[in-house]
Amino acid sequence: MEASQILLTGRNTVVTGAARGIGKATALAFADLGANIAVCDMLNDELADTAAEIEARGVAVIAESFDVRDSERVDAFMARTHAEMGPIDVLVNNAGGGFWAPFTDVSAKGEQALVSENFSTVTNCVRAAMPLMADGGSIINVTSVEAYHAAPGFAVYAATVSYTHLRAHET
């Protein structure tokens, strides 16, 4: 395979949770392949650094700092991305997280926080992006090894990422 066969020049990619870690690396990798990138995260300063690194690669970038648990903000971000860049070719759902706690110590409120952070974030983004996606577009849901086996103290978190992983394979 030649490098030109995997170039994404002119394609539009959205990456959530892109301020650091896997999300940042993913956004930069897509930019290195020539894709225009729309990134979001709650970490404003770190997201600005990511956006600057993307821009330095010579592709278009949109960066907004907000919480993808907020479906109205997600809708507005996806609409802006579509308006400024065109159809979305790739959506990478990377935002999420968890906390350590024995199962019996996770309150209903804590459980709901995990569901919101690891499931609702994905459904918010998919729901908003799908009508704006190009034919043949791709949705990538980043999950955790916890989806396959839960470490002690991560039972509820594992259930949320496992369900998201399974639902992604059904669609």
N, C-alpha and C positions, 0 to 999 in steps of 0.2 A: 504494500500500500504506500502511496506517495502522500506527502504532507498535504498537497493540494486537494486530496480527496476528503480530508476531514475539516477543511476550512469552513468557517461559519460566517464568512463575510456577508454583511448586510442582514443577517438574521438577528432577531431580537429576543433577549433572554432576561427573565426576571429571577432574581435570587433574594430570598428572604433570609434574615439573620446573617447579613453579609458584612457586619462590622469587623469580625475577626474569625479565626478558626476555620472550620470547614467551609462556612459560607463565603468568607473572604477568598479563600483559596479557589473555590469553585467559580466565583465571579471573575477572578483574575485569569483563570484557565480559559473560560469562555471568551474573555477579552483577547487573550493571546491568540485565539483561533479566529479573531476578527468579528465576533458578535458585538452588537450594541448591547449595553447592559443597563437594566433598571434594578437598583438595589434599595433595600430598606432594612432598618434595624432600629431598636430603641436607643442604642448607644451613639448619640449624635457625633461626638468628636471622632470616635474611631471610624464611624461610617464616612465622615468627611475625608479621612485618610484613605480609606478604600476607594472612594470615588476619585480622588486625585490620582491614585495609582492606575485606575482604569483609564482615566482621561489621558494619562501619559502614554498609554498604549495606542492612542490614536483612534479610539472608537467613541461613539456617543455614549453618554452616561446620564442617567437620572438617579438622584439619590434623595430619599426622604426618610426622616426620622419619625417613626411612629410604632405603635404596638399592633401587630397583625391580629390580635384578638379583637380589635375594633373593626367590625365588618364594614362600617361606613367609610373609614379611612382606607381600608383595603380596596373597596370599590372605586374610590376617588383615585388612588394610586394606579390601579390597573387601567382606568379610563384615561388618565394622563399619559401613561406609557403608550397606550394604543394611539392616542391623538398625536403625540410627538414623534413616535418611532414607527408606528404601523402595527400590523398584526403581531401578536406574541407567538414566537416559535417554540420557546422553551420556558417552562415554569419550574423553578427549583424551590421546593418547600423545605427550608432548612431550619427555620426558627423553631425553638422548642427548648425544653429543659425539665429539670426535676429536682427533687430533694431527697435526702436519705431520711427514712423514718421506718420503724417497725410497722407492719401492716395495722396492728391494733391501735397504734398511735396516730394514724392518719384520720383526721376528722372529715366529716362530709364536706366542709369548706375546703380543706386541703385537697381532697379528692377532686372536687370541682375545679380547683385551680389547675391541677394536672391535666384534667380533661380539656379545659380551655386552652392551656398552653401547648398541648401536644396533639390534640385532635381538632378543635375548633379553628386553630390557626390554619391548618391544612384545608379544611372545608371552606373557610372564608376565602382563601386564595384561589382554590379550584373553582368555586362558584363564580367568583368575579372574573377570573381569567378565561374560562372556557368559551364564553361567547365572543371573546376578542382574539381567539387564537387562530393561527393560520391552519389550513388543511394539513394534516399530518403532523401537527404540533405535538410536543412531548411534555409530560408532567413527570418530574422526578421528585419523589418524597424521600428525604434523607431520614433515616431512622437510627436506632441504637442497637447494639448487640443485645440489649435488654429485651428486645422483641423476641429473641430466641430462647433466652434463659435469664431469669431474674436473679440478680445478686441479692444477698440478704439486705433488707432495708429499702428495696426498690420495687416491691410487688405492684403497687398501684401505678407507678410510673411505667413499669414493664407492660402492664395491661393496656395503657393508653398508647404506647408506641407499637405494641403488637397489633392492636386493632387497626391503627392507621396503616401499618405495613400490609396487613391482610386485605384491607379495603382497596389499597392501591393496586394490588394484583388482580382484583375483580373488575376494575374499570378499564 
